[in-house]
Amino acid sequence: MHSAIMSLLTLILVLVIVGVVLYLINRYVPMDGKIKTILNWVVVIILIIWLLKIFGLLSGLNNVRF
């Protein structure tokens, strides 16, 4: 039970940290809008793949490390 709670807290913490960092980059780093859009999509896609891997829905990606 303790391990599951820690895993959930780790998951939430990673999502919050990535969200805050992405927000800060979008807000304070001067970039072209197209580059920001591409950056946002790349981060979202990586997070989705990471979440699917964590929940075991992408078993074929066991050898890929992020």
matplotlib code that plots the C-alpha trace (Angstrom):
import matplotlib.pyplot as plt

x = [0.0, 2.8, 4.6, 1.4, 0.9, 4.5, 4.2, 1.1, 2.8, 5.8, 3.6, 1.7, 4.9, 6.5, 3.4, 3.3, 7.0, 6.8, 3.7, 5.3, 8.6, 6.6, 4.5, 7.7, 9.3, 6.2, 5.8, 9.3, 11.5, 11.2, 10.5, 8.5, 5.0, 5.5, 8.5, 6.5, 3.7, 6.1, 7.8, 4.4, 3.3, 6.7, 6.4, 2.8, 3.6, 6.5, 4.4, 1.6, 4.1, 5.6, 2.2, 1.1, 4.4, 4.0, 0.4, 1.6, -0.3, 2.8, 4.6, 6.6, 8.5, 10.2, 13.7, 13.1, 14.3, 13.4]
y = [0.0, 2.4, 1.8, 2.5, 5.8, 6.8, 5.8, 7.9, 10.9, 10.5, 10.5, 13.6, 15.4, 14.7, 16.0, 19.1, 19.9, 19.3, 21.6, 24.4, 24.2, 24.3, 27.2, 29.1, 28.5, 29.6, 32.7, 34.0, 32.6, 34.7, 32.3, 32.3, 31.1, 28.2, 26.9, 27.1, 25.1, 22.5, 22.4, 22.0, 19.1, 17.3, 17.5, 16.3, 13.4, 12.4, 12.6, 10.5, 7.8, 7.8, 7.5, 4.7, 2.9, 3.3, 1.9, -1.0, -0.2, 0.0, -3.2, -3.1, 0.0, -1.7, -1.1, 2.6, 4.9, 8.5]
z = [0.0, 0.9, -2.4, -4.4, -2.6, -3.2, -6.9, -7.2, -5.4, -7.7, -10.8, -9.6, -8.7, -12.1, -13.9, -11.8, -12.2, -16.0, -16.1, -14.1, -16.1, -19.4, -18.2, -17.2, -20.5, -22.4, -20.2, -19.8, -22.6, -25.8, -28.6, -31.8, -31.4, -33.7, -31.7, -28.5, -30.1, -31.3, -27.8, -26.1, -28.4, -28.0, -24.2, -24.2, -26.5, -24.4, -21.2, -22.8, -23.9, -20.4, -18.8, -21.1, -20.3, -16.6, -16.7, -18.8, -21.9, -24.1, -23.2, -26.5, -25.3, -22.3, -23.8, -24.4, -21.7, -21.1]

ax = plt.figure().add_subplot(projection="3d")
ax.plot(x, y, z, "-o")
ax.set_aspect("equal")
plt.show()
